[in-house]
Amino acid sequence: MQTITLDRYDLTLLDALQRDGSATHASLGASVNLSPSQISRRLQRLGESGMIAGYAALLDPEFIGLNVVAFAHVILERHGLAQSDAFESATSAIPEVLECYSVTGDADYFLRIVAPDLQAFADLMMKRVMRLPGVAHIKSNIALQKVKQTHVMPLDHLARLSRPKRQIQFVSD
């Protein structure tokens, strides 16, 4: 397993990059107090380590007409590797399902789903989601209002690592 060492510059850089993934190396350097060439080297190292999973443009769902956000709790008929694999594979093929988590508790899976309107959501649920392999029961909730949504991961805990996971070390100045 590869060990990656992070310092305060890396943490500040990662935070800035999460907030504006299209920032130039020069603007990132200004916010982190490093030169653009140092930013470039650090970003390459962080990317090669796997810490930076990728880059994407975040679209506003309402602006593109996806006005309904729903959360579905899915319970499977039977539990086993074949049933889980079939459900996960089929779920992955539905673009309206933005996230799918295997969870503990009352449900087996938790889905975040988007749709243009309630009728489209109903059609999606009745004609596709409820017909996924192994589905016994689905309970869905429609979001009424977005209170908080972020893609920015908290990083403060990395500076406090005493027993690092994934071979991450934090060095302070």
C-alpha positions in Angstrom: 0.0 0.0 0.0 1.3 3.4 -1.0 1.9 6.0 1.8 1.0 9.6 1.0 2.2 12.5 3.2 0.1 15.6 3.4 1.0 19.0 4.8 -1.1 22.1 5.5 -0.5 23.3 1.9 -2.0 20.0 0.6 -5.0 20.4 2.8 -5.6 24.0 1.9 -5.1 23.1 -1.8 -7.6 20.2 -1.6 -10.1 22.4 0.1 -9.7 25.2 -2.5 -9.9 22.7 -5.3 -13.2 21.2 -4.0 -14.7 24.6 -3.9 -13.6 25.5 -7.4 -12.5 22.6 -9.6 -11.9 24.9 -12.6 -9.5 27.2 -10.7 -6.2 27.8 -12.5 -2.9 26.8 -11.0 -2.2 30.5 -10.6 -5.4 31.2 -8.7 -4.9 28.1 -6.5 -1.3 29.2 -5.9 -2.5 32.6 -4.7 -5.0 31.1 -2.3 -2.5 28.5 -1.0 0.6 30.8 -1.1 2.5 28.5 -3.5 3.8 29.0 -7.1 1.7 27.6 -10.0 4.5 25.0 -10.6 4.4 23.8 -7.0 0.6 23.6 -7.4 1.0 21.5 -10.5 3.4 19.1 -8.9 1.2 18.7 -5.8 -2.0 18.1 -7.9 -0.1 15.5 -10.0 1.0 13.7 -6.8 -2.4 13.9 -5.2 -4.1 12.6 -8.4 -1.6 9.7 -8.8 -2.2 8.7 -5.2 -5.9 8.3 -5.8 -6.9 11.0 -3.3 -8.3 13.1 -6.1 -10.9 10.8 -7.7 -11.6 13.0 -10.8 -13.0 16.3 -12.0 -16.5 17.2 -13.0 -18.9 20.1 -13.7 -21.7 20.2 -11.1 -25.0 20.9 -12.9 -27.9 22.6 -11.2 -30.7 20.0 -11.3 -33.5 22.6 -11.3 -31.9 24.6 -14.1 -31.9 21.5 -16.3 -35.5 20.6 -15.3 -34.9 17.9 -12.7 -37.2 19.4 -10.1 -38.0 16.3 -8.1 -35.5 14.7 -5.7 -36.5 11.5 -4.0 -34.9 9.0 -1.6 -36.0 5.4 -1.9 -35.4 2.7 0.8 -35.3 -0.7 -1.0 -35.8 -4.0 0.7 -34.8 -7.1 -1.3 -36.8 -10.4 -1.3 -33.8 -12.5 -0.5 -30.3 -11.8 0.6 -27.3 -13.2 -1.1 -24.5 -12.3 -3.5 -26.4 -13.1 -6.7 -29.4 -11.1 -5.6 -27.3 -8.1 -4.5 -25.2 -8.2 -7.7 -28.3 -8.3 -9.9 -29.9 -5.4 -8.1 -26.8 -3.3 -8.1 -26.1 -4.0 -11.8 -29.7 -3.1 -12.8 -29.7 0.0 -10.6 -26.4 1.2 -12.2 -28.1 1.3 -15.6 -30.8 3.8 -14.5 -29.5 7.3 -15.0 -32.1 8.9 -12.8 -30.6 7.0 -9.8 -27.7 9.3 -8.9 -26.6 7.3 -5.8 -27.1 3.8 -4.5 -25.8 2.7 -1.1 -26.0 -0.7 0.5 -27.0 0.2 4.1 -27.7 -1.2 7.5 -31.0 -0.9 9.3 -34.5 -1.4 8.0 -33.6 -1.3 4.3 -31.0 -3.0 2.2 -30.4 -0.1 -0.2 -30.8 3.6 -0.2 -31.2 5.4 -3.5 -31.1 9.1 -4.4 -33.3 9.7 -7.5 -34.1 12.7 -9.7 -36.9 13.3 -12.1 -38.4 16.2 -14.0 -41.8 16.1 -12.2 -44.0 13.9 -10.0 -45.5 12.0 -13.0 -42.1 11.2 -14.4 -41.0 10.0 -10.9 -44.1 7.9 -10.6 -43.5 6.3 -14.0 -39.8 5.7 -13.2 -40.8 4.0 -9.9 -43.7 1.9 -11.2 -42.1 0.9 -14.5 -38.4 0.5 -13.7 -37.4 0.7 -10.1 -40.1 -1.5 -8.6 -39.3 -4.1 -11.4 -35.6 -4.3 -10.5 -34.4 -7.8 -9.7 -35.2 -9.0 -6.3 -37.1 -6.0 -5.0 -39.7 -6.9 -2.3 -40.6 -3.4 -1.0 -39.8 0.2 -1.7 -40.5 3.2 0.6 -39.8 6.6 -1.0 -39.7 10.1 0.3 -39.9 13.2 -1.9 -37.7 16.1 -0.9 -39.7 19.2 -0.2 -36.9 21.7 0.1 -33.1 21.5 -0.2 -31.7 22.6 3.2 -28.0 21.7 2.5 -26.2 20.0 -0.3 -22.4 20.0 -0.7 -19.8 18.1 -2.5 -17.0 19.5 -0.3 -15.5 16.9 2.0 -14.3 18.0 5.4 -10.6 17.7 5.8 -9.9 18.9 9.4 -9.6 15.3 10.6 -6.6 14.6 8.4 -4.6 17.1 10.4 -5.5 15.3 13.6 -4.6 11.7 12.5 -2.9 9.8 15.2 -3.3 6.4 13.5 -3.7 7.1 9.8 -6.0 5.0 7.7 -5.1 4.3 4.0 -1.5 5.2 4.9 -2.0 8.9 5.0 0.4 10.9 7.1 0.0 14.5 8.1 3.2 16.5 8.7 3.0 19.9 10.4 5.5 22.6 9.9 
